[in-house]
Structure formats: structure tokens, C-alpha cells
């Protein structure tokens, strides 16, 4: 059963523009070709990606690879690596098998005083290796996730990315999806805070579409409220669940 935000919680979670939180998994490459380096550097963090403001990420509960040969626990490979001035992690993968590789993180619950709630962002990123791409539209069976309806890699800037928001495997009608650019070198400025985080609503089948206006990494976060609470200072608090996917758009030649 989907538990929508209560009115009070919705006001809390959306009251301040331009401060969207994102779990982040950013690899050094999203498409590995035969002549490319096989070693991929990966940064795992929690941040406001457009404003380049980091937040503390403690050791995640789960960091996993869904690959051609099944699931691999990558949590032991993470090493501390500050990111945007805050605790974060890094690892290096050696991609040797053709096929689709999906990186996934489940973080520890993050207490956000400004929202009076905990945040748990279930975050994914896709890597395609050596021209083998089958299965990119298959979900990973997570508590909440975005199922790609467009290939989540190999997109030109301006292409349409389409996804379906799932919660416990079922579509989330009217899901709110926040979209933000990872302003990696700080070169992009927004004329107003309202343009930092783009917000769209999914349709009755949980499907949304977005055309990224520029090249680089774009984060898509679909937000719902968990059907459980967590204690903070002796009081039970709401938990925001984020289904996050990071998609790289290539510059048009």
C-alpha cells in the first residue's frame, strides 16, 4: 500500500525551494567500450548536487552491484573519500564482463531537522559494457525505485528520459519527481532558486518524462513516505523514501 504524504509532512518537505537532497552514485564513465579503460572510479555521496553542497554520508547499509553474473556485495570495497567537504566514499570497479551493471546504495536513515523527518534515498546508476545492453528496463525489486522506460545511458542532451516510479513493485500514481543537475565544475548558475530543482508529477501509471537541457549527470528522485516511522529524541518521526536514479546525457557533437 502506498502511503502518501500527509498535508503537514508535504508542507515540511517542500517548504524550502532549491534544497533537494540526493543520494549520489557517480561513476567516471557510464558506457565502457572495447578500447576504454576497464577500471571505473565511483563516488558515493549525499548532497545538494546543483549547489555543490555536501552532507554527511555514514557507511551505507547496502552498496551492491547487479551484474551479468548476479549480485555482488561491494560494501567492503568502499573507502572514506570526502566529497564536497563532507564524509563520503569511493571505490574502483574493474569491468570485465559485457552487459549491464547497476550500482545500488541504501544509506542509513539521515535525520533532517529542517524537514522534521528522516531521509532514505535508494539510489541507482547504470553502466553499459562492451555493447551488451539487455535488461536495462528491468527493475531490481527494491522497496522503491525508478524503472527506466528510456535507456538510462547513451542519451544526447535534449533527449527525453522516461521512467516509471515503483513502490513495492507497483506503480505510484501521481508521484512527485524532483530533477537536478550535478553542477560538477560549478559553471552553471540558476537565475532563481526555483530553477535549481525541477519538479514534475508522474501520470496515473507512475510514468514521467524529462528532456535534459544540457550534458552531464542528472538526478531523478521520486519521493514517497514510508509505512513506518523512526524515533528521534523519543518521538516517532516520518521517513521520506527516495527512489533515485542518476542518468548521464552526452553533449551533442
Residue, then its C-alpha position, 0 to 999 in steps of 0.5 A: x500500500x502506498x502511503x502518501x504524504x500527509x498535508x503537514x509532512x508535504x508542507x515540511x518537505x517542500x517548504x524550502x525551494x532549491x534544497x533537494x537532497x540526493x543520494x549520489x552514485x557517480x561513476x567516471x564513465x557510464x558506457x565502457x567500450x572495447x578500447x576504454x579503460x576497464x577500471x571505473x572510479x565511483x563516488x558515493x555521496x549525499x548532497x545538494x548536487x546543483x549547489x555543490x553542497x555536501x552532507x554527511x554520508x555514514x557507511x551505507x547499509x547496502x552498496x551492491x552491484x547487479x551484474x551479468x553474473x548476479x549480485x555482488x556485495x561491494x560494501x567492503x570495497x568502499x573507502x572514506x573519500x570526502x566529497x564536497x567537504x563532507x564524509x563520503x566514499x569511493x571505490x574502483x570497479x574493474x569491468x570485465x564482463x559485457x552487459x549491464x551493471x547497476x550500482x545500488x546504495x541504501x544509506x542509513x536513515x539521515x535525520x533532517x531537522x529542517x524537514x522534521x523527518x528522516x531521509x532514505x534515498x535508494x539510489x541507482x546508476x547504470x553502466x553499459x559494457x562492451x555493447x551488451x545492453x539487455x535488461x536495462x528496463x528491468x527493475x531490481x525489486x527494491x522497496x522503491x525505485x525508478x524503472x527506466x522506460x528510456x535507456x538510462x545511458x547513451x542519451x544526447x542532451x535534449x533527449x527525453x528520459x522516461x521512467x516509471x516510479x515503483x513502490x513495492x513493485x507497483x506503480x505510484x500514481x501521481x508521484x512527485x519527481x524532483x530533477x537536478x543537475x550535478x553542477x560538477x565544475x560549478x559553471x552553471x548558475x540558476x537565475x532563481x532558486x526555483x530553477x535549481x530543482x525541477x519538479x514534475x508529477x508522474x501520470x496515473x501509471x507512475x510514468x514521467x518524462x524529462x528532456x535534459x537541457x544540457x550534458x552531464x549527470x542528472x538526478x531523478x528522485x521520486x519521493x514517497x513516505x514510508x509505512x513506518x516511522x523512526x524515533x528521534x529524541x523519543x518521538x516517532x518521526x516520518x521517513x521520506x523514501x527516495x527512489x533515485x536514479x542518476x542518468x548521464x546525457x552526452x553533449x551533442x557533437 
